[in-house]
Amino acid sequence: MERAEYQTIVIQDVINLYKADELNISPWYQRRSCWNISQKSYLINTLLEQKPMPAIYIRHSLDLEKQKSIKEIVDGQQRIRSILEYYNNEFSTSHPNYQGKIKFSAMKPPDRKKFLLTSLSIGYLLGATDEDVIEIFGRINSVSKTLNAQEKRNAEYSGEFKQFCLKFAASKVNFWKNYNIFTANQIARMAEVQFISDIVVNLIEGLADFSQTKIDKYYKKNDGSFQKASTVERRLNKIFDILINLEPNSIKETIFRREPILFSLIVILGENLRVSSSKIEQAMVKVDEIYNSDRPLDKRSADELEFINACKSTTQRIAQRRIRDRFIRKFIR
């Protein structure tokens, strides 16, 4: 292979190339179209919101006899197919300027024009042989690390529930970092998105056991439409408004910066309790003092010991969650 050359191309040019039969989106080594509607919709929404998309790789060669430039998709077939299908009104997606989902033809002319002029990053593989292409295709699509449960959900689902949890978790990135809730590496591995997903399940169902399977079911069931999104968003915003307005050290310097303990506090605050910020702060400090007290364990009350153990043992199970919930509530009432 001679070299890889990176350029940008607007969506309208991709459409023109495809219509002119100058863009092969189904070379022999590519898999067939396998994205579902929600995945395609998510991709288009990403473009409509002007969010970055990974580069598309194209083998660019020349047919000397026909004096024709030939372009072949090496990586990005699903993305290009989604763009072409959206242009052909085969599905709808959410748009920041419209309520509900909308097809391409239903958008106002300025919005259609903006979409068609959206730039895509293209890596042109010049002089690449079939051997080069297969090696590059394998390298691009190889996975260097084992995906965790949340990363797998993020890869499998692209619908309303996934987008809701992802966007809300992202909107609180300063909170996660400033209050030392999640490390940069945990955020990179989507720990905060799983945390919000679990919170949403508990706000809807009430206090429940942590279950990867249950979260998976929520992503699947609400992939097409998350009907409770507006209600849950209002509750979450109210909770985080309370948290952000608390004295920062009541979180940062106490056990409430630990994910399981913060989870318990959030679920309690989600019940629309009419309690002042000062009362909540006092409760948090008191709970922290009890947990970190130097008093011998044999001098502690039964409920204190139960709470301490529930914070140290398997903290995600329903039994431990109920114990923490009961104990913290005593000081917030």
VENTALIN-V952807 format. One record per backbone hydrogen bond with DSSP energy under -1.0 kcal/mol. CO is the residue of the C=O (numbers start at 1). NH is the residue of the N-H. E is the energy in kcal/mol with one decimal. If there is no record, write none. Layout:
CO:NH:E
CO:NH:E
This chain:
3:126:-2.6
5:124:-3.3
7:122:-3.3
9:120:-2.8
10:14:-1.4
11:15:-2.3
12:16:-2.3
13:17:-2.4
14:18:-2.2
15:19:-2.6
16:20:-1.9
17:22:-3.1
18:21:-1.5
24:73:-2.7
27:30:-1.8
36:40:-2.1
37:41:-3.0
38:42:-2.1
39:43:-1.9
40:44:-2.2
41:45:-2.5
42:46:-2.1
43:47:-1.6
44:48:-2.7
45:49:-2.0
46:51:-2.8
47:50:-1.7
56:123:-3.0
57:74:-3.1
57:75:-1.6
58:125:-3.2
59:72:-1.9
60:127:-1.0
61:70:-2.8
63:67:-1.1
63:68:-1.9
68:63:-3.0
70:61:-2.5
71:24:-2.9
72:59:-3.1
75:57:-2.3
76:80:-2.6
77:81:-2.8
78:82:-2.1
79:83:-2.0
80:84:-2.5
81:85:-2.8
82:86:-2.3
83:87:-2.2
84:88:-1.4
85:90:-2.6
86:89:-1.8
93:102:-3.1
95:98:-1.9
102:93:-1.8
104:107:-1.4
108:112:-2.2
109:113:-2.7
110:114:-2.0
111:115:-2.0
112:116:-2.4
113:117:-1.5
115:118:-1.6
116:12:-2.6
118:11:-1.7
120:9:-2.0
121:56:-2.8
122:7:-2.6
123:58:-2.3
124:5:-2.8
125:60:-1.9
126:2:-1.6
126:3:-1.3
129:133:-2.6
130:134:-2.5
131:135:-2.0
132:136:-2.7
133:137:-3.1
134:138:-2.2
135:139:-2.3
136:140:-2.9
137:141:-1.8
148:152:-2.2
149:153:-2.0
150:154:-2.5
151:155:-1.7
152:156:-2.2
153:157:-2.8
159:163:-2.4
160:164:-2.5
161:165:-2.4
162:166:-2.5
163:167:-2.7
164:168:-2.5
165:169:-2.4
166:170:-2.2
167:171:-2.0
170:173:-1.5
172:176:-2.3
173:177:-2.1
174:178:-3.1
175:179:-2.1
176:181:-2.1
176:182:-1.1
177:180:-1.2
183:187:-2.3
184:188:-2.2
185:189:-1.5
186:191:-2.8
187:190:-1.6
190:194:-1.8
191:195:-2.2
192:196:-2.1
193:197:-2.4
194:198:-2.5
195:199:-2.2
196:200:-2.7
197:201:-2.0
198:202:-2.0
199:203:-2.4
200:204:-1.9
201:205:-2.7
202:206:-2.0
211:215:-2.2
212:216:-2.5
213:217:-2.1
214:218:-1.9
215:219:-2.2
216:220:-2.3
217:221:-3.4
218:222:-2.2
220:223:-1.2
222:161:-1.4
223:160:-2.1
226:229:-1.6
228:232:-2.7
229:233:-2.6
230:234:-2.0
231:235:-1.9
232:236:-2.7
233:237:-2.8
234:238:-2.1
235:239:-2.3
236:240:-2.7
237:241:-2.0
238:242:-1.8
239:243:-2.3
240:244:-2.6
241:245:-1.3
243:246:-1.1
247:250:-2.2
248:251:-1.7
248:252:-2.9
249:253:-1.7
251:254:-1.3
254:257:-1.5
255:258:-1.6
258:262:-2.7
259:263:-2.4
260:264:-1.6
261:265:-2.0
262:266:-2.7
263:267:-2.3
264:268:-1.8
265:269:-2.7
266:270:-1.5
268:271:-1.7
273:275:-1.4
276:280:-1.9
277:281:-2.8
278:282:-2.4
279:283:-2.1
280:284:-2.5
281:285:-2.5
282:286:-2.3
283:287:-2.6
284:288:-2.3
285:289:-2.4
286:290:-2.2
287:291:-2.3
288:292:-2.5
296:299:-1.8
297:300:-1.6
301:305:-2.2
302:306:-2.2
303:307:-2.1
304:308:-2.7
305:309:-2.4
306:310:-1.9
307:311:-1.2
309:313:-2.6
313:315:-1.5
314:317:-1.1
316:210:-1.9
317:321:-2.3
318:322:-2.5
319:323:-1.8
320:324:-2.4
321:325:-2.4
322:326:-2.6
323:327:-2.2
324:328:-2.5
325:329:-2.0
326:330:-1.2
328:331:-1.2
329:333:-1.9
